[in-house]
Amino acid sequence: MIGEIDHIEIEASNAEEMAGFLKKLGYEELRTTEHHGESFELEPSSGDGPLFEIHTVEGEEVPGINHIAFGVDDIDEVSEQLAEEDIDSIVGPYDVEETGRTITNFRDPDGRRFQVVSDDE
């Protein structure tokens, strides 16, 4: 049902500084967006591995991993399967204009957020 990790979103105390750190590890900046204020998306220079999406924490957020997202081909079908499996707190699918993607969020038994994503075509 769910395949490879698409991206890992990290809430950092300073997104630009965190993006710089990942660049030192061999990641390359794919793009910046206005998603969550300013967002940096970085990919491994080898192209093999998940993206990191980095935001600066706001309000009551704390630095850490915000969610892990899995790439899927048919987000409607996967979202229906999640509901059939009685997965908790399903929200979506819905479009995110800033990234050009469709996402569905859901929670694990301890309340951590996971996500499935599909590129809009």
HUZIJO-V729431 format. One line per field, one symbol per residue. burial: b if it has 16 or more other ideal C-beta (glycine too) atoms within 10 Angstrom, else e. A space follows every 50 residues. Layout:
burial = ???
//
This chain:
burial = eeeeebbbbbbbeebeebbeebeeeebeeeeebebbeebbbbbeeeeeeb bbbbbbbeeeeeeeebbbbbbbeebeebbeebeeeebeebebbeeeeebe bbbbbbeeeeeebbbbbbeee
//
